[in-house]
Amino acid sequence: MIIPATVLTVLAVLLPIVSALCAGGVLRRNHLVGIRFPALQASDAAWTAGHRAAILPSTVLAVLAVVLLVLSYAVPALALWGSILTMLVAIAGFAWGILAALRAARAA
């Protein structure tokens, strides 16, 4: 259970990094990297606004997922439930970041 939690945590850490690269113009609108929903693909302004909005919520929950994962590794008694909680937090980070991105992209 701890391996899937580790993989999801790594992906949760990558989301705010990729979002920052997209919001900063390093990664332009494309079909390979970034949050690729139609609302964000609609224009360069929507792409930038959406990714900018995803940075904070995805960062907050990525940091929490890392803390929970470290605890899962450090305290064997927490391995199972810590891993499950880590995965839920990572998934919540994806959802919150994507929802924030979609709202901002539609408003752009």
C-alpha positions as CSV (number, residue, x, y, z in Angstrom):
1,M,0.0,0.0,0.0
2,I,2.9,2.3,0.6
3,I,4.2,2.1,-3.0
4,P,1.0,3.4,-4.6
5,A,1.0,6.2,-1.9
6,T,4.6,7.0,-2.9
7,V,3.7,7.2,-6.6
8,L,0.6,9.4,-6.0
9,T,2.7,11.7,-3.8
10,V,5.3,12.1,-6.4
11,L,2.6,13.0,-8.9
12,A,1.0,15.4,-6.4
13,V,4.4,17.1,-6.1
14,L,4.7,17.4,-9.8
15,L,1.3,19.1,-10.3
16,P,2.3,22.4,-8.7
17,I,5.7,22.4,-10.4
18,V,4.2,21.8,-13.9
19,S,1.4,24.3,-13.1
20,A,4.0,27.0,-12.2
21,L,5.9,26.2,-15.4
22,C,2.7,26.6,-17.5
23,A,1.6,29.7,-15.6
24,G,5.1,31.3,-16.1
25,G,5.1,30.7,-19.8
26,V,7.9,28.1,-19.8
27,L,5.4,25.5,-21.0
28,R,3.1,27.0,-23.5
29,R,-0.4,25.6,-24.3
30,N,0.0,22.1,-25.7
31,H,-1.6,18.7,-25.7
32,L,1.0,16.8,-23.8
33,V,1.9,18.5,-20.5
34,G,-0.2,20.5,-18.1
35,I,-3.9,20.5,-17.1
36,R,-5.4,19.7,-20.5
37,F,-9.2,20.3,-20.1
38,P,-11.0,22.1,-22.9
39,A,-11.5,25.2,-20.8
40,L,-7.7,25.6,-20.3
41,Q,-7.0,24.8,-24.0
42,A,-9.4,27.6,-25.1
43,S,-6.8,30.4,-25.2
44,D,-3.4,31.3,-23.9
45,A,-5.0,33.5,-21.3
46,A,-7.1,30.6,-20.0
47,W,-4.1,28.3,-20.0
48,T,-2.1,30.8,-17.9
49,A,-4.9,31.8,-15.5
50,G,-5.9,28.2,-15.0
51,H,-2.5,26.9,-14.2
52,R,-1.8,29.9,-12.0
53,A,-4.9,29.2,-10.0
54,A,-3.9,25.5,-9.5
55,I,-0.6,26.3,-7.9
56,L,-1.7,27.1,-4.4
57,P,-4.2,24.4,-3.7
58,S,-2.1,21.7,-5.3
59,T,1.0,22.8,-3.4
60,V,-0.8,22.8,0.0
61,L,-2.0,19.3,-0.4
62,A,1.2,18.0,-2.0
63,V,3.1,19.2,1.1
64,L,0.6,17.5,3.4
65,A,0.8,14.3,1.3
66,V,4.6,14.4,1.7
67,V,4.4,14.8,5.4
68,L,1.9,11.9,5.7
69,L,4.0,9.7,3.5
70,V,7.1,10.4,5.6
71,L,5.1,9.5,8.7
72,S,3.9,6.3,7.0
73,Y,7.5,5.3,6.3
74,A,8.8,6.4,9.7
75,V,6.1,4.9,12.0
76,P,5.4,1.3,11.0
77,A,2.1,1.3,12.9
78,L,0.9,4.0,10.6
79,A,1.9,2.4,7.3
80,L,-1.5,1.1,6.2
81,W,-3.7,4.0,7.3
82,G,-1.1,6.6,6.7
83,S,-0.7,5.3,3.2
84,I,-4.5,5.4,2.6
85,L,-4.7,8.9,4.0
86,T,-1.7,10.0,1.9
87,M,-3.4,8.7,-1.3
88,L,-6.7,10.5,-0.4
89,V,-4.9,13.7,0.3
90,A,-2.9,13.4,-3.0
91,I,-6.2,12.8,-4.9
92,A,-7.8,15.7,-3.1
93,G,-4.9,17.9,-4.2
94,F,-5.4,16.9,-7.8
95,A,-9.1,17.6,-7.6
96,W,-8.8,20.9,-5.8
97,G,-6.1,22.1,-8.2
98,I,-8.0,21.1,-11.3
99,L,-11.3,22.6,-10.0
100,A,-9.5,25.9,-9.3
101,A,-7.8,25.8,-12.7
102,L,-11.2,25.2,-14.4
103,R,-12.8,28.1,-12.6
104,A,-10.0,30.5,-13.4
105,A,-9.8,29.4,-17.0
106,R,-13.5,30.0,-17.5
107,A,-13.3,33.4,-16.0
108,A,-10.3,34.4,-18.1
